[in-house]
């Protein structure tokens, strides 16, 4: 899988620059291929941080040339609807609500929305409508946190 190879190539560079490498998405549509790299840091991510990482990543990609043809490179903060890529990230956000899309259906469905209960080996445990569901990490196509906007806005108004 190309994402795994790209992660192995780019993660050390991003971390050497002082940022958390959250993960990456690579859409290989021949008409509009896009590589999105998500970075984070304690103080938050500014445009200047994205520019810095973008320059360094672009230079490395030019040398290594792991992606054939034309593609667009984007460097971004994870945002409020943060994508999740690794078991450690699921553990970090235990108790949060996540929306998950699977590659292959499980129990007749490919989309799940529930509270993260943690991980068990290579599986993510979610609470859905009062029951627990285990999803295989290698079957997760995309996973993003679901922001609690009501809570975020009430905290903001209280300030």
C-alpha positions as CSV (number, residue, x, y, z in Angstrom):
1,X,0.0,0.0,0.0
2,X,1.4,3.4,-1.1
3,X,0.3,5.2,2.1
4,X,2.5,2.9,4.3
5,X,5.6,3.5,2.1
6,X,4.9,7.3,2.1
7,X,4.5,7.3,5.9
8,X,7.8,5.5,6.4
9,X,9.5,8.0,4.1
10,X,7.9,11.2,5.5
11,X,7.2,10.6,9.2
12,X,10.9,10.8,10.2
13,X,11.3,14.1,8.3
14,X,8.2,15.7,9.8
15,X,9.2,14.6,13.3
16,X,12.8,15.9,12.8
17,X,11.3,19.3,12.0
18,X,9.6,19.2,15.5
19,X,6.0,18.3,14.5
20,X,3.8,15.4,15.3
21,X,3.2,13.4,12.1
22,X,-0.6,12.7,12.5
23,X,-0.8,10.7,9.2
24,X,-1.5,11.2,5.5
25,X,-4.1,10.6,2.9
26,X,-3.2,9.8,-0.7
27,X,-5.9,10.0,-3.3
28,X,-4.4,8.5,-6.6
29,X,-7.1,9.8,-8.9
30,X,-5.1,10.1,-12.2
31,X,-6.9,13.5,-13.0
32,X,-6.4,14.9,-9.5
33,X,-3.9,13.0,-7.3
34,X,-3.5,14.6,-3.9
35,X,-1.2,13.9,-1.0
36,X,-2.4,15.4,2.2
37,X,0.0,15.3,5.2
38,X,-1.5,16.1,8.7
39,X,0.8,17.7,11.2
40,X,0.3,18.9,14.8
41,X,2.2,20.4,17.7
42,X,1.4,21.4,21.3
43,X,1.0,25.1,20.4
44,X,-1.2,24.4,17.4
45,X,-0.3,24.6,13.7
46,X,0.0,27.9,11.8
47,X,0.3,28.6,8.1
48,X,4.0,29.1,8.5
49,X,4.4,25.6,10.0
50,X,2.5,24.1,7.0
51,X,4.7,26.1,4.6
52,X,7.9,24.9,6.3
53,X,6.9,21.2,6.3
54,X,5.6,21.5,2.7
55,X,9.0,22.9,1.4
56,X,11.0,20.1,3.2
57,X,8.6,17.3,2.1
58,X,8.5,18.6,-1.5
59,X,12.3,18.5,-1.6
60,X,12.4,14.9,-0.3
61,X,9.7,13.8,-2.6
62,X,11.5,15.3,-5.6
63,X,14.7,13.4,-4.7
64,X,13.0,10.0,-3.8
65,X,10.2,10.3,-6.4
66,X,7.9,7.7,-4.8
67,X,4.8,9.0,-6.6
68,X,4.7,8.7,-10.4
69,X,3.1,11.5,-12.4
70,X,1.6,14.8,-11.3
71,X,0.0,15.3,-7.9
72,X,-0.8,18.1,-5.5
73,X,0.9,18.3,-2.1
74,X,-1.1,19.7,0.9
75,X,0.1,20.1,4.5
76,X,-2.6,20.7,7.0
77,X,-3.4,20.7,10.7
78,X,-5.7,17.9,11.7
79,X,-8.6,20.3,12.5
80,X,-11.5,19.7,14.8
81,X,-12.6,16.6,12.9
82,X,-9.2,15.1,13.3
83,X,-8.4,12.0,11.3
84,X,-7.2,8.9,13.2
85,X,-4.6,6.6,11.7
86,X,-2.9,4.5,14.4
87,X,-4.0,2.5,17.5
88,X,-2.1,5.0,19.7
89,X,-4.3,7.8,18.3
90,X,-7.5,5.8,19.1
91,X,-6.2,5.3,22.6
92,X,-5.4,9.0,23.0
93,X,-9.0,9.9,22.0
94,X,-10.8,7.3,24.1
95,X,-14.2,8.7,25.1
96,X,-14.5,10.8,22.0
97,X,-17.0,10.2,19.2
98,X,-15.6,9.0,15.9
99,X,-17.1,8.4,12.4
100,X,-15.5,5.4,10.7
101,X,-15.7,4.1,7.1
102,X,-14.6,0.6,6.3
103,X,-13.1,-0.9,3.1
104,X,-15.2,-4.0,3.4
105,X,-18.6,-4.2,5.1
106,X,-18.9,-5.7,8.6
107,X,-22.2,-6.9,9.9
108,X,-23.8,-5.6,6.7
109,X,-22.5,-2.0,7.0
110,X,-19.5,0.1,6.1
111,X,-20.1,3.2,8.2
112,X,-20.1,3.5,11.9
113,X,-20.4,6.3,14.4
114,X,-19.7,5.7,18.0
115,X,-17.6,6.4,21.1
116,X,-14.1,5.1,21.2
117,X,-13.6,2.6,24.0
118,X,-10.0,1.9,23.2
119,X,-8.1,-0.8,21.2
120,X,-7.6,-4.5,21.5
121,X,-4.6,-5.6,19.5
122,X,-5.2,-4.6,15.9
123,X,-8.8,-3.8,16.6
124,X,-10.7,-0.6,17.6
125,X,-13.4,-1.0,20.2
126,X,-16.5,1.4,19.7
127,X,-19.6,1.8,21.7
128,X,-22.6,1.9,19.4
129,X,-26.1,2.3,20.8
130,X,-25.2,0.5,24.0
131,X,-23.3,-2.4,22.5
132,X,-19.6,-2.8,21.7
133,X,-18.2,-3.3,18.2
134,X,-14.7,-4.4,17.3
135,X,-13.3,-3.0,14.0
136,X,-10.1,-4.3,12.3
137,X,-7.6,-1.5,11.9
138,X,-6.6,-2.8,8.4
139,X,-10.3,-2.6,7.3
140,X,-10.6,1.1,8.3
141,X,-10.6,3.3,5.2
142,X,-11.1,6.6,7.1
143,X,-11.8,7.6,10.6
144,X,-12.4,11.1,11.9
145,X,-13.4,12.6,15.3
146,X,-16.8,14.1,15.4
147,X,-16.5,17.5,17.1
148,X,-18.9,18.4,19.9
149,X,-19.7,21.9,18.6
150,X,-22.3,22.6,21.4
151,X,-19.6,22.0,24.0
152,X,-17.0,24.0,22.1
153,X,-19.3,27.0,21.6
154,X,-20.5,26.9,25.3
155,X,-16.8,27.0,26.5
156,X,-16.1,29.9,24.1
157,X,-19.1,31.9,25.3
158,X,-18.1,31.3,29.0
159,X,-14.7,33.0,28.4
